[in-house]
Amino acid sequence: MDSSSETSSVATVASENEEMVIEPIPPIEPDVLGRQQVLGFKPQREIIYSKYLPYADKIDDESLEKLAEIKANLGKAVVLQEMRPGWEIWTGRLMKYIRLYGFKFSKEDHIAFVKLVYELLTIPGLEPYLVVKFSNVLHSLLKKRTLLPPGSLELPWRPLFDLIERTLSNNGISLGMYRYTVCLESSLEKLCQVARYYYPVSATSEMLALWRPLMCVHDSQAMIDVIENFHWFLPLQMEPSEVGEGYGLWFDELMLLWDKCNNAVAWEEQLSWLMARLAIKTVGICDWERHMSSMFTRFLRSFSLPVTYNQIASSKADKISTSAMSSWIVANLGGGSSCQDHLDQLMKAIESYFHPANIGRYCQRLKQLLSKLPYNFVNRLHQIWDYLTLNRFSTRDEYEKQWKGFHYLKKHLENRLVGHKSHIRTVLVSRILLHHQTRQNTCCILMTETHRTVLLNLFVLATSHYTEVRIKAQQKLFQLLESLPFSYISLVPYIIENLKQDPNTKHELFKGTLNILLGPKRYPLIIRHNWSVLNELWTTLVRTIPSEKLSIVKLVENVREVVYKQFPTITLQLKVPASCIQAARALWSSSSFPYPSLESPTDAEAQAGTLTLVATGDRNVQLYDSLLESLCSAVLNENLHWRFKLLTFCLLRDLVHQDRHYPTSVVQVFLQTLIDDSLELRKVALRCTLFILKQQKRPHPKRVVDPYTVTIGSKKPAIDQLTPKDVTPKASDQLTPKDQLTPAPGYREDNAWLQYRPEHNATDAQKWDEPRYLHRTYVGYNQWPEELEMYCPSQEQPNLDRTFEQLSPSEQQVDLFFSRESNIEALIKYFSFEEKKETDKFNGARMTLWKGLFRNHGDKHLPLLKPHIEKLILEKNETSQRCAAEFIA
């Protein structure tokens, strides 16, 4: 990339003729005691560049006023349970405060903010958008570990793990019933990286008790999940005296497992990162000497060098990234370790492959190793500079270019070995300039009548007849919408009015309005989290007059894509736990200055807030149902253009919610559309029918089983098949399996009842209901869970032989549809069609449809389906065979 474009305007601060002063500016050491006297508290860490600004003398008063406002209003919003706009606005203000002033609050306030945001983040049922927002706030509060040593703060790990299970491991994700933004996973991963330093000492043993039972080398996906959990959550950095309660509980076990599974298993990369992190965090503490040879052997194999034995090359290579490899190597250098000797041998072994004559896929990885070894070595000498995450700017692209230019300049001119922000003058001046611009562009603006007038004028220009005027006005309008939270509500009536116009006669106005709905890019108006606004916008949009002009057609398709990709699940009803309220009130009980600018809400006000939250939830449900019914009515009662009909069906699909079932009218529409002539509509209807069947799934009760007392032709485990956790004073003949004892992985007598045996075949109802069937491969292989749950006998499961009157209204619609011969015939005909010649594959969605139907309704509809399936099996063409396989599977 051209360096001149990278440095942008910031790099031009240093002219070509300016003499580059290599001597760094002396480290800036703040006068802590002096600042404590001025501010009234000891600040955690201020932004040092503020003191160089021309208005530096006003910054202290300004920051104290803003901090008092944040403490008061954030605490009040939580106590009154005002999710919107309260929580959203004031956590955002806290982020802006950190960008402008740094951690300019006391340690006591710092801890109070962390605990409050952690409580907000882990509220059950919190929508993905707010999960991302609170994760980012909490990450900012925790990322400077030197400000909050682990001993000063303790966070429970289980609420965060439960949050990740609810979001990233949600059963509805694969079906599409639970929708989240693309940045959710990365936000949570970044948070876990900083939060794990504050887990209690007992966290490691608690995690192992939960995840060890999931470990099974024959189940790759289970192992990937377990190792990923280890990588995200296991605390590694601790005092030497705590090693026995930390990595000492699992280190030897995982290294032995890695040695045994040396055939490039799918979970090796995550495990290698875990071990690299452990090496970095425990330099001089963890003993790697006995694993040194095997680790370097893995490193060498991972390069996939063209080495053969009897002219046969290895078919598998270890999946270890060069970043993890170099980190592990650098962490183990010195201290009497043989790592340097092994590194010398490794370099000698790969030296010849750097010759220009040797070219292969291994070259890139070898070059990466050479570049990352010195990089990580410097990091070990001096610790990955902190980078400030910025929010927005009135001219965003220009602002981001300046930041990229600054980082490029700093990267090439900094001295990493010195540290302490001891930059040369050019870098320092550029950073101060950017800090000034950050202060200007992240200031909080309250919307006034003047702002509203400007907003409406920009809206008029953004929908004008002239293309260039529209484009520039839309850019300014989007910048203003990002600067003024919730200001978009003022535009909704005017957007509705424009959507009702005829696009054939007012083409530019209609096109400009659609473009406004698709912006701002980061949070388009068409997907704002406001059920009232969505009701107005979506129901009007699908009823607009159609236009065949290409620009309008593309914009309508863009609307459909934006909603599909960016519209996440939105909370309908929420219950705020009492622990959140307590954490918010702690902002007033803190003795740290400045005190909140408002009085703490009374108990009566808090109770009123609870009632308001319930009323808001009820209204959300009402608006959600109203939106579904209105869109459904548009399909049934209005002659929609096919393009807007498809848009309506897609909106109905994207409105699916795990906490609220589709209305009966919507169920009926989707079922009938399964046999529509349009392929696109049938695809949407198939997906939504899966949602419907999932929503109608009744709970299947389970019971807790003691695996050691299950005796189906087997005995209790012999003592010599178990590995004691520690020395016990009991004699061996007095030990029982629960005394206890960790089973060795693999086949044992205590898990023999799970293994297949011909004599255990279920030949009658009693044997069928015996507790022996578990779907999960990993259960019982490595270790039994603390509580083993199995499905109750069939007579305790939901009744499948229900009468029509016993079905719910929506279930009745499903029953009626699949009870009609004409519907079944049309459905099988469409399912056996070839969509794309020679490219069609087994369709998992169709298989899930049949599975859901039989799960909910039993085999009632089998007599109608059976003749069609038998006919498909006898036919020789591929599509018929595939359709039959989807049914039988």
PyMOL commands that set and color helices and strands:
alter all, ss='L'
color gray80, all
select helices_A, chain A and resi 3-11+32-39+48-52+56-79+83-101+107-121+128-142+150-152+157-167+172-175+184-198+203-214+220-233+240-245+247-249+251-260+268-281+289-302+322-331+339-354+362-381+396-413+425-441+449-462+467-483+487-499+507-517+525-527+531-541+550-566+578-589+603-637+642-654+664-673+679-695+719-721+732-734+749-754+758-760+765-768+794-796+804-806+809-818+821-831+844-857+862-874+878-888
alter helices_A, ss='H'
color red, helices_A
select strands_A, chain A and resi 45-46+102-103+308-309+312-313+702-705+722-724+741-743+788-791
alter strands_A, ss='S'
color yellow, strands_A
deselect
rebuild
show_as cartoon
